[in-house]
Amino acid sequence: MEIQPDSQQLLRLPADCSIGGIRLVYDLICKALSVQQKLELDCSAVDKADVSAVQLLLSTAKTARHLGNRVSLTAVSEVLRSAIARAGVSSRSMPDSHSAQPAEIK
């Protein structure tokens, strides 16, 4: 997991986005949102996810909107897609995304 400086901040999420590792992810996202107006979350490495990851991503989207920022997801792993589906989150709240084209969280 790393933050890369650029006009759009890139944050690679760690492999463990389950309840056991979500606090670290939360801290990284909060730090990035506080200094960046556009944040891209690379979800390609996520191989462990549960409803806590889904809740954090939904909360991140809401917080970003409140701050006037934009958050996008790229390369959403199958594990994370599955967690989103199991949580019953609509695609409108948490859109599908593609590795080449980030999907903005609205």
N, C-alpha and C positions, 0 to 999 in steps of 0.2 A: 504494500500500500504506500503510495507516494503522491505528493502534490507537486505538479509541475508548473512553474511560472509561465504565464502566457496571458494573452488578452482574455482567453477563456480558461479558467482554472480547471485542471484535470485532476480528479481524485480517483485513484484505483482502489476499489473496495477490497478488503482482505478476503481470504478463502472462507474464514469463519464469520458469518454474519448471523449466527444464532444468538440466543439469549446469553450464552457464555462469553461472546466476544463483542457484543453490540455496544458496550460502553465506550470502547476505544473508537469504534466507527462514529458514534454520536459526537465524541469530542472532536474528531477530525472534521466532520461535517460542520459543526458549529464554528470552528475556527475558520474554515474556508468561507462559509457564508458571511462571516463578519467582515471579511476583507475583499470579497469578490462579488461582482454583480452577476456574472455568468459562471455557473458551476456545472461541469460535466462529470457525471459519476460513471466510471468504467466498471461494469459489473461482471466482466468476463472471468475473473478469478474466483467468484463466489461458488463454493462447492458445499457449503453448509448454511442453510437459511431456514428460518421459521417465521412465525407471525411477528416476532419482535422486529425483524428486518423490514417487513411490510409496513408495520406501524411507523418505524423510523422514516422510511421513504415517503410515506403519506404526510407525516409531520414536517419533513423537510420541504416538501412541495408547498404546504400551507404557509410555513414560515417564510419561504422565499417570496411567495406572492405578497405577503404582508410587508416585506422589506422592499418590494419592487424589484426583486432579483429574479433570475431565471435559472432553473435547474433542468438538466437533461440527463437521460440515461442512455448509455451505449453498451452494446455487446452484453445484453442481459443473459446470464447463464440459464441453462435449462432448470437447474436446481432452484434458482430464484423465481423463474417463471412459474414453476410448480408451487412454490410457497405462496405466490400472489394468487394463483388460481384456487388453492386450498382455502385461502383467507376469504374468498368470495368477493374480491375487490374488482370493481368494474373496470373495463379497459379505459373508460373515460377518466377515472380517477388515477389510474396507473397504466398508461398506454404501453403497448408492446413497443419494442424498439429493435433496431437492427444494428449490426456492428459498423456498417459504413455510414449510417444516417442516424444521428441521435434523435430520440423522441422526447419532446419537451413534456414535462409533467405539468398538467394544467389543473 
